[in-house]
Amino acid sequence: MKLLILTQYYPPETGAPQNRLHELALRLKAKGMEVEVLTAMPNYPIMEIFEAYRGKRFVQESIDGISIYRSRIFVRKSGSIFLRLLNYFSFVWTSFWTGWRKLPRYDFIMVESPPLFLGISAFLLTKLKGAKMIFNVSDLWPESAEKLGLVSNRFFLSLATHLEEFLYQKSSLITGQTMGIVKNISRRFPQKKIYWLPNGVDLSYFNPEKIQTGWRSKMKLNPDETIFLYAGIIGHAQGLEVILRAAHRVKDTSACFVLVGDGPVKQDLLNLKEELGLVNVHFFDPVTKNEIPGIVRDSDMALVPLRKLPLFEGAIPSKIFENLAMETPILLGVDGEAKDLFIRDGRAGIYFHPENDEELANRVRDVVEKKCDLKELGKNGREYVKAKFNRDEIAEGFHQELTSLNK
């Protein structure tokens, strides 16, 4: 079987879809599939083409034995919706031409959404390459863009909804990253085959017994402080203001809040830090995948917030898996599926209501005053993701699904 993964985001970029898709590609290849990737010149999250790829129209390379084809993409550092759309559609155009002219035939083309518009390129390429389209939904779009207030134009939202419905109808298989996504699409398209393809974790890589500590001292953080870590995209969906406002409430404690990453609202948060006069909040630049396990291991708890929206009741932030695999418990500000799985069932952390900084501050005080057993929560977390979200088993199930679909 031959599979092409079509995605705007891929290593050496860092981020949830980049890691998830590469790990899946490696495991499918190990099972005998021919797996290739068509993606953009790396630029995320800094929104600048990485130096090694600047000025190039096409790049063919290999990462861990996976053949990667890269085409050009328009990139600008701007929050403008117009420029963001140019970014999306430029890759729709170049990926289509690159796929048509330079790539062979495939059995399957799996497209990652969002961005939803990349489905246009995927649909056209499936017709030209004689492939079946697998539409992989990691975020419901345009619903999420509307609920987050990123897009408000009713005409554009209507066009995007029609495109979403068209692409679902033309897919041989729709895969959803969470059960909330699967249930949403199944309810609207009961005649379509929907498959749950969750994110997961490489337990051999994120293994606390193999990772040495030392990051805390390297960053000159007080060894007596309790570190609450947020590592990931600093974006609109996360509602990270709650962390800074909670930090202001507990400035009399030994709590220390560390935010590692970059994104469109980072400067806003830096401004808020200055406005509140916070000395217990530290921002660090994005790090490589190789550095993440050590940072997580050296932290006492991981913060996982999202904004308080019904849309996110079916969301499972990917950082949960890596933190729990490292036996670092989570302080979770997400309702719905994530709360049920990791707080109720997994007993791997503590919950606070999304965007409620007073409640978050109270939970932080509980941790600092040792009113909960972080070590027990951490042990529970690793056991839970080992049982439910092992990437090896996820890939095995998906391989069986593709084998069945290919008959």
N, C-alpha and C positions, 0 to 999 in steps of 0.2 A: 504494500500500500504506500502511496505517495501523498504526503500532506504538505501544503503550503500554509504557513501562518502569516497572515497579513495584519500588521499592527503599526501604528504610528510610534509606539514606544517600545524600546528594546535596549538591552545592555550594549555599550557600557554605561548608558544612563542608569540611574538608580531610581527605585520606586516599586510600588506594588505590582503593576501589570508587567513591568520589565522582568522582575524576578520570577513571577508566577509563570509567565509564558516560556521563559528560558528553561526553567526547571522541568516544565511539562515536556518541552521539546527534547531535552536530554533523555528523559525516561522513555518516551515513545521511540526514540532512536535506538535505545538499548534493547527494546523489544522487537527490533527488526524493521521498523518503519523507516522509510526515506522521508526525512523532515527537513524542510528548508524554510527560510524566513524572508519576507519582503517587508522592509521597514524604511524609515526616514533617516537622514543624517542626524546623528545624536545631537540633542540640544536642550533636553529637559533635565532639571527644572530651571536652569539659568536663562533659558530662551536665547541662547547664542550657540551657533554651530561649534562643536568641539574643535579645537585647533587642528587636530590631525585630519579633519574632514573638510575644512574650509576650502571653498573654491572648486569643489569637485561636483560633477554632475551625476556620477554613478560610481559606486564602490562595490566590489565583490570581495568578501572576506570570510573567514571561518572563526567561530568562537566555540571552543570546546568541541570541535568536530561538527558543528552545525553550520551549514552553508548559509551565509547572510548576503542578501542583495539590498543595497541602499540607493534610494533616489533622492533628489533634491526636495527641499521644503522651504517655504517662506517663513522666516522667523523675525519677530520684533518684540522688544521688551515693552509691552503696552497692555493695559487692561481693556482697551477698546474692543467692543464686540465685533466691529468691522474687521479689525486686524486679526482678531482671533479666528474669524471665519476664513480670512485669506490663508491663515496658517493651515486650517483643516483642508480647505479645498485645493490648496496647492499640492498637498500630498495625495489627495484623491486623484488629481490629474497625473502627476508624475508616476505614482505607483501603478496606475492603469497602463501607461505607455511602457514603463519598464517591464511590467509583468507580461504584456502582450508581445513585446519585441525580443526580450532576452530570456524569458523563463520557459521551461518545458511544460508538458501536460501533467496534470495531477489527478488523483482520485478525489481529493478533498481540498477545499480552500476554507480555512478557518479564519474568520475576521473578528478582530477585537473591537467592541463598542462599549463606551464611547472612544473616539468620536463616531457618532452614528453615520455621518456622511461617507465614511470609508466603506460602508456597505455598498455604495454605488460602484466603486472600483471592484469590489469583490464580486458583485453580481455579474458585471460585464466580463470579468476574467473567468468566471465559472462557465460562461457560455463559450468563450474562446478556447478554453483549456479542457472542456469536457469533464468538468469537476462538479461535485456536489458541494453546496455551500453550507457551512456550519457557522451559525451566527452566535458568537459568544458575548453575552451581556454581563458586564461587570457593574453597570450602573444604568438604571432606567432613564433613557433620554428620548424625548425632551422633557419628560416629567420632572427630573431632578433640576434641570436648568431653570424651569419655570418656578418651582417651589423655592429655590435658592435666590430668586430674584435676579438671576444673571441674564435672563431673556424675558422681555415683557411684550414684545410685538406680537399681537394676536395672529396676524397673517403669517408671520414666519413660524410661529408655533404650530399653526394648522398645517403648513407645508411639511414641517418636520414630523408631525404625527402621521401624516399620510405616508411619508417615506418609511418611517418605522414599521407601519403596518404592511407596506409592500414588501419590505425586506424579510419580515417574519414569514410572510406567505410564501416567499420564494426559497426559503431555507429548507434543506433536507433535514436539518436538526438544529434546534435552538438550545444552547446551553446557558444556564444561569449560575452566577457565582454564589448566590445565597438562596435559601428556600423561599425567602420573601419575593425575590425576583422570579423564581420558578412559579410560585403561586399566582403572582400578578399576571404573568404572560399566559399561563394555563387558563386562567379565568377569562381572559379576553380572546384567546385562540384555542378553544378546547380541542379542535381537530388537529392541532400541530403536536409533534413529538418534542417534549421538553425534557432536558436532562440536567440534573444537578451536578455541576462541576465546581466544587468548592475550592477555595484557596487552601493551602496547607503549609506544612513546614518540613524541612529536611532535618530530621532529628539527629543525624550524624554530624551535620555542620553546626547546628545550634545545640551544642552539648556542653552543659556547664562544667562537666568533669574535664573537658579538653581545653577550656579557655582560661588563660591566666588573667588576673586582675592587674591593675596599674593605671588605667585611664584616669581614675579620680585624682590620683596624685600628680599625674602628668598635667592635668588641667588646673592644678593647684586649688582643688576644692577641699574644703574643710573635712577631714576624716570623721569628725564627730557629728556632722550634719546628716540628716535623713534626705536622701536624694530622690526626688520625684521627676521622672524622665518623660519627656515627649520627644520622640524621634520620628520625623516624617515630613510630609508636605505641610507647609504653613499656609493654608488656604482658607477659602470662605466657608467650606462645609464643616470644618472642625470646630468653629466657635471658640478659638483659643483665648479669647479675652477672659473667659471664665477662669483660666489658670492664673492670670495676672491679678485679677480682682480677688481671688482666693488667697493668693500670695500676700496681698496687702492686708488681709484679715489675720494672717498668722505670722506677721513679721516679728512677733515676740517669741517665736519658737525656733527650734533648730531645723525647720523644714527649709530645703533648698530646691528650687525648681529649675530644671535644665531643659532647654528647648534646642534640639539639634535638627537643622534642615533649612530649607529656603522655600519661598513661595510668594504669591501675590500680596499677602497681607502682613508680611514680616515687618516692613517699615512702619505700618500702623501700630503693630505691637511694640516695636521699639519706642515709638512716640508715647504710647500708653505707659510703658515702663518708666520713662523719664517723667511723665506727668505725675505718676503715683510715687515717684522717688524710691523705687524698689531696688534693694541691694541683695535680695534673696532670690532673684531671677537672673539666669545667665543664658545668653544666646550663643550658639556655636554654628559654624558653617556646616553644610552637608558633608558627610563622610562616605568612604567607600563601603561596599558590602562587607569587606573583610574586617572592618573596624567595628561594625555594629554589635557582634556578639560580646566583645569585651566591654563596650559601653553599657549594654543591657546588664551584663553580669555585675558591673560595678555600681549599679543603681539599686535602690531599695524597693521602689515600686515604679510601674509604668503607667503614665496617664493616657487614657484613651477616650477623648471627648468627641462628640458630634453635636451639631445644633439640634435644638428641640423641634423636629419636624416629623410628621407622620411618615414621610418618605424614608427616613432613616431607621424606622422600626424593623426594616428587613435588611439592614446593613451590618456587615461584619468587617470592621477595619482590619487590614492584613497584619498590622503590627501586633495584634493580639497573639497570633500564633508564635511568632519569634520570641516575644517576651515570655510567654508561658513555657516554651521549650527550654528556655534558659533558667527556668524556675524563679522568674521574677514576676510576682503577682501584679495584677492590674487594678487600677482605680478607674472604674468604667463609668462614663457618662453617656451611655447609649441605651435607649429603650428597645424593647421588642426582642428580636431573635438573639442578638448578642448577649443581652442580659439573661435570657432563659438558658442559653447554652453554657456560658462561662461563669456566671454567678450562681444561678440556681442549680444547674446540673453538675457543672465542673467544680464548683466551690473553689474557684481559683482567684478570687479577688473581692473587692468591695465596690458597691454601687452608689452613685449619687445621681440625682435627677439632672438631665442635660441643662446646661446654661445656668445652673443654680450655684453661684459662687459661695453663698453662705453655707450650703450643705457640703460642698466640696471642702471648704475650710474646716468644717466640723469633722469630716472624715480624716483629713490630714492630721488634725489634732489627736484623733484616736490612734493613728499610726505612730505619731511622734511619742505619745504617752504610753505606747506599747500595750494598747488595749486589744490588739489582735496579733495572731501568730503568723507573721509574714512567711516564715520558713514552711509552715504547714500549707499555707495557700499556694506557695511556689511549687511544692511537691505535688499537690493536687493538680496544678495547671499542667505540668509536664506529662503526668499520667493521662490526663484527659485528652490533650492534643495527640499524644501517642496512640490512643485508642480510636480517636475519631477523625483526625486530620493529618494522617501520615501521607506525605506526597507520593511515596511509592505505591501505596494502595489506591490512591486517587487515580494515578496514571494507569494502573492495571485495569481498573473499572472502565476508564475511558477508552482504553485500547480494545477492550472487549466490545464496547458499544460501537466503535468504528468498524471492527471486524464484522459485526452483525449488519451494520448499515451498508457495507460494501458487497454483501452477497446479492 
